[in-house]
Amino acid sequence: MNELLSVIPAHCFKISTIKSCLYLIRDLLMVSTLVFLASFIDPYLDTIRPNSSHPTLISLARFTAWALYGYACGLVEVGKTKTIKRVLSPQERRRSLISCTLPGIWYIAHDCGHRAFSASKTINDGVGFILHSALLVPYFSYRITHAQHHAAAGDLARDQMFVPKTRFELGLAPLNPNASRDEREGNMHPSFYDEMDDLLEDSPLWNLVTLVGQQLIGWPMYLVSNSSGQFRYPSWTNHFNPSAAMFEPKHRSQVLASGLGVGFMLAVLAFTAHQTSFLTVFKYYIVPYLLANHWIVMLTYVQHNDPILPNYRGGAHTFARGTLCAVDRKFYGFFFHGFAENHIAHHVCSRMPHYHYAEATAALKVKLGHHYNETDENCYKSLWKCYTQSRFVEDEGDVVFCKNAKGQAARRLLDPESKISGFESGVDSSDK
């Protein structure tokens, strides 16, 4: 790790509270402006409806506008990504920005959790607590588990999110010929959902339905029920229970405070719905919230769950190897503060502020050479690939790769007996 840190220019580790605040102000201004502009959608359509000979089209336009609230299909992607060429109404273009500005605010709060927003712990925790609570994220609880993710990225036993399930955990027939009959036949008493998934997992339509569910509610489900987390944790492990397996007794007050922050925000939303209407809260907050969740889950999922990435067990995992268990991708860098393009640099030094990531990434590329993982693949293509090709890992092996429903892996070990040290992965990048 010292080798990697040494190639990053020293000034990249310097934190400027003022500069961080300017980025936060920028994001807040964008959200405020978009909400203000969106407030004209209904009044504008109401004024033209009486004079329109096609009231059905007006209703359809209203439904479409609010249904697409927050969706980023009208954006011009920055960096090396491609422009999405589609003609949208001015209302859709304004609203399409909000789901990309909310993740920007989310990532500012995420910086606070890493102590990368300011040199002051008080400022970091104060700003992070307010921002994450406003987005229904338990700030301190997530800061704790996210730190565990950074310490154990790629470790099947200790990583915290999007941990691949094993063949046994999915109830699939084991490779071990000495396994019991029940294990060989997969008689693991699966839930109804698991049975449906086993029947239809090769169906593109079923995969699409479950993927949409993951993208929209996967993030809150992870927080409240440990969905996609460690399979070995007790049922209903969550980020609001101070006795959960991820936390130590010393974390109790922080977990409780996190719950109070989210509870206060829920109370604000309930009060607003009571004073106005549920539909108002749904249009202005819930839809952008769900679509912001989509972007947050997408970034995390495609960066750490690509089938080309190794997963480690036991002594095979090192912090350096885990740091490189990510793929940098190029999309929406302006709105996401470069987290997609520079995620490896973020794992190399999580206390480095996001506005220095690009320079750090450039230096790391030179040092890592072919060990550096990046792609300019379309983000939705990457999402589909990761979801369909990273279904499970084998029950045994110190270094394993995710397999698809047919049991095929995208990569294989270069040398199963290899004791490669440092930041080398010990894998063959060729197709199996």
N, C-alpha and C positions, 0 to 999 in steps of 0.2 A: 504493500500500500504506500509505503514511503516513496517508492519509485514513481508511482502515479501522481502523488501529491507534489512531488518535487518538480514536475514538468509544467505545472499550472503556475502562471505568473502570480507573484506574491500579492499584487493589488487586488486580485480576484477574490481574496478572502476578506477584504475590508467591507464592513457593513456601514451603510449610510442611512440613518433613520429618516433624514429629510428626503432622500431619493426614494426610499421605500414608500413614504407617505405620499409622494407625488404620483407614484403608480396607483396607489389606493384611491387617491382623489380622482385620477383619470377614470378608473373603473366605476366609481360611484357616480361620477358625472354622466357616464354613458348609460348606466342603468336608469338614473333619474330622468335623463332626456328621453329615453325610449319609453318609459312608463308615461311620461307627460304626453308624448306624441300618440301613444296608444289610447290615451283617454279621449281622443277625438274620433276614434273609429266608430263607435255607436252613434254619437251625435251627428257625424257626417252622413252616415248611411240613413239615419232617421230623417234627415232633411231632404234627401233625394228620393226616398221611397214613395212619398205621396205623388210625385211628379213622374214616376217611372211607370212605363207600360209593362214592365216585367218584374213585379214584386217578388216572384219566386227567385229570380236571379239575385235580387238584393239580399234575400234571406240566405241564399247559398253563399254569397260573398261574405256575409257576416259570419256564418258558421265556419267557412274556410279560413277567414282571417284569424279568428280566435283559436281555431283548431291548430293553426300553424304558428301560433304565438310562441316565440322563442326558438323556432326551428331555424337553423342556420343555412338554409338552402340558397339564400340570396347573397351569401358572402363571397367575396373574392379572397381565396386563400393566399396567405403570404408565403414567403420563401420560395421553395421549388415546387409547391403544389400547384394544381391546375385550377383555373377559373371555372366555376360552375355556371354554365351558360344556360340560364333559364330566365324568362321574362316574368317578373313578379310585379304585383301592384306596389305602389309606394308604401301602403300600410304593411304589406307582408315584408318588405325590405326593412322597414324600421323594426318590426317585431322580430325578424329573424336574427337580429343581433343579440337579443337579451339572453338567450341560452348560452351564448359564448362569452358574455360579460359576467354572468353569474359564476361560471367556473373560474374566471379570472380572479374574482373576489375570493372564491373558495381557495384558490392556490395562494393568495396573499395570506389568508389565515393559516394555511398549511406551512408557509414560510415562518410564520410566528411560532408554530409548534416546534420548528427546528431551530429556533433562536436565530433566524436569518433575516428577520425584519428589522431588528434593532439590536444594539449591544446591550440594551436594558432588558432584563428579564421581566420587569414590571410592565413595560410597554408591550413586549411580545405577548405576554399572557393576557393583558387587558384588551389589546386590539384583536388578538386571535379569538378570545372568548366571545367578544361581541359579534364578530363577523361569522364565526362558525355557528353560534347559537341562532343567529338570524337565518341561517341556512339549515337549521334543524340537525346540526352536527354536535355531538357532545365533545367539546373542545379538548378537555384534559384527558378524557377516556381515550379518545382517538389518538391524541398525541402519544400516549403511552404505548398503545398497540402498534402505532405506525413506527415508533422507534424500534420495537421488536421486529417489525418487518425489515427495517433497514439492517439490523444486526444479523438477520437470518434469512435474507432473500435467497430463494432457491433451495432452502433446507426443508425437506418434506415433513420433518418432525417439529420444526419451530417457526416456520413462516406463518403469517397470520391471515392472508387474504388470497383468494383464488388458488388455494392449495389443491393440486391435482389429486383426485381420488385414485386409490389403487384398484387393481383388478378385484381383490377381495371385497373392498368396500362397496363396489358396484354390484357385487353378487355374481360376477362373471366366473365362468369355469376356470379354475387355476391351471397354471402350466405344470405345477408339481404333480407328478404321477402318483405320489404317495398320499395325496390329499384325500380327505373323506369323500364319500359319494355325494353328500349334500353340497359340499364345496365345489366338487367337479361339475355338478349339475346346476349350480347357482341357486339352490333352494335356501335363500337367505331371508325369506319372508319380506319381500320388498313392499313398499307402500304402493298405493294405486298409481301415484305419479310415476314411480320407478317402473312399474309394470307397463304403463303407457309408453314410457321413454324407451324401454327395451323393445317394444313392438314396433315403434315408429322412428327409432333413432336414425335410420337410413333415409327417412322421408324428408326432403328439403322443406316441405311445408311445416312439418312438426318442429324441425330445427329452427325455422324462422319464428314460429310462435313462441317457443321457449327462449329464444335469443332476445326477442322483443321484451319479454317479461324480465329477463336478466337486466336489460339495459334501462328499463324504466323504474323498476322497484328493487333491483339487486342491491343497490347501495343502502337504502333504509333497511332492507331485510338482513343485510350483513350486520348492521348496527344493533338491531333488535333481536336477532335470532342466530347470529353467527353463520348465516348462510354463506357458503363458499369458504368458510374458515376451517380451522383444524377439526377434522372429523372425530378425533378422540375426545374433544371437549364434551361435557355433559349437555344434554338437551336444553335448549333455550338459554344457552350462554349468550350474554349480550353486553353491550357497552354501558348499560345503566345499572348493572348489578355490581356493587363493590366487592362481592364475594366471588365473582366470576374467575375462571381459571387464569385469565390473562393478567389479573391484578394481584398485588401484594397488599397486606394490611395497611401499609403506609400510603397507599393510593386512595383509601376510602373517602377522605374528604374531597379529593379532586373529582372522583367519580360522581359523588353526590352533587357537587357544584355543577358539574356538566349537565346532569339531569335537570337541575333547577333552571339552567339557562335555556335548555330546549323546552322545558315546560312553560317558561315565561313566554317564549315566542309562540307556542301553540295557543296560549291564552290570548295573546295579541291578535292572532288570526281568528280565533273564535269570537272575540269582541268585535273585530272588524266585520265579520260575517253577520253578526247580530245587528250591527248598526247600518250595514248596507244590505248585502245579500250573500249567500254562499256562492252564487254565480260570479259575483264580483271578485271574491277571493280566489275562486277557481281560475278565472281568466287571467288575473293579474299576478297571482303567486303560484298556484299549484301546477299549472301547465309549464311555466318556466322552470319551476323546481324539478319537475319530472324530467324535463329535457336537459337541464343542467346535470342531473344525475346520469343521464345517458352519456354525456361527454366525459364526466369524471370516471365512470366505469369503463368506458371505451379506452381512455388513455391508460388506465392501470392494467386493464386486461390484455390489450395487444402488446404492451411493453414487456410484460412478464410472462405471458402464456403462449408465446409463439412456439410452435413445435420444434424449431431448431435449437431451442434453449435447453441445456441440461438441468436436471433436478438431482440434488445430492442427498445422501444419507450418511449419518455418523461422521467418521473422521475424514470422509472425502470432501466435506464442506469446509471452506475457509471463508473468512470475511471478504477476501479479495475475489475469490471465485463468485461468491454471491453478488458482489458489487457489479460484476459483468453479466449477470443473468438478466439482461434487459436488451431491448432493441429500440434504438432511437428512430423516431418517425417524424415526418414533416407534414404537419397540418395545424392551421389556426394558431401559429406562433404568436402573433400580435395579441390575440385575446387570451391565450393560455400562458402567457409569459415565458414561452420557450420550453415548457415542461415536456412537450412531446419530442422536440428535436434534441434535447439535452438531458435526457433522463439518466444516462450513465454518469455524466458529470455530477448530477445531483446525488447519486448514490456514492460516488467517490468522496464527496464532501458535502454532506447535507446542510452544513452551516454556511455554505456559500450562498449569497443572495442571488436571486434569479437573473438579475441584470448583468451578471458576469458569466453566466452559463455558456454563452456562445464562444467566448474567448477560451474558456476552459476546455470546451469540447474540441476546439481546433487543436489545442495542444495535446489532448489525450489521443486524438486520432493518429497523430504522428507516432506517439509512443506505442500504442497498442497494435497498429498495423492491421493484419487480418483478424486479430482477436476482437476488434471493434465491430459491433453489430449495428447496422443502420439500413434503412430502406426508404424509398420514396413511393412504395406501393400505396395505392388508394386505400384510405383508412377503412372504408366499409368492406373492401375485399379482404383486408387483413383481419378484420373482425370476424368475418364469415370463416376464413381459413382457420383462425385460432379456435373458434367455437366447434368446428366440425373435425379438426385434425388433432385437437388436444383433449381427448376424451378421458384417458386414464393412463396410469403408469403401472409397471409390473410391481409385484409385491416384494421382490428381492432385487438386490443390486445396489452398489454404492453410488453409481452414476446411471441414471435412467432418463429416457426421453418419453414424452407423451406420445400416445398412439391413438389412431382413429378407431372408429367402430369395427373396422376389419382387422385390428391388431397390427396395423402398419405404422412404423415410426419414420419420421423425416430424416433422422440422423442416427448414427451408431457410434459406439465407443471406438476411439482410435486404437486403444490398447487397454483391455480390461484390467491388466495388472499394473498399469501406469501409476507412478507415484509423482507425477508432474507437480512441481511446486510453483509458487508465485501466482501470477494472474492467468496462467495458461489453463485452458478448460479441459484439455485431454480428450477432445472429441474430433471426429472426422466430419467435415462439412459436406462431404459428398452424399448423394442420395443413397438410400439403402438399396 
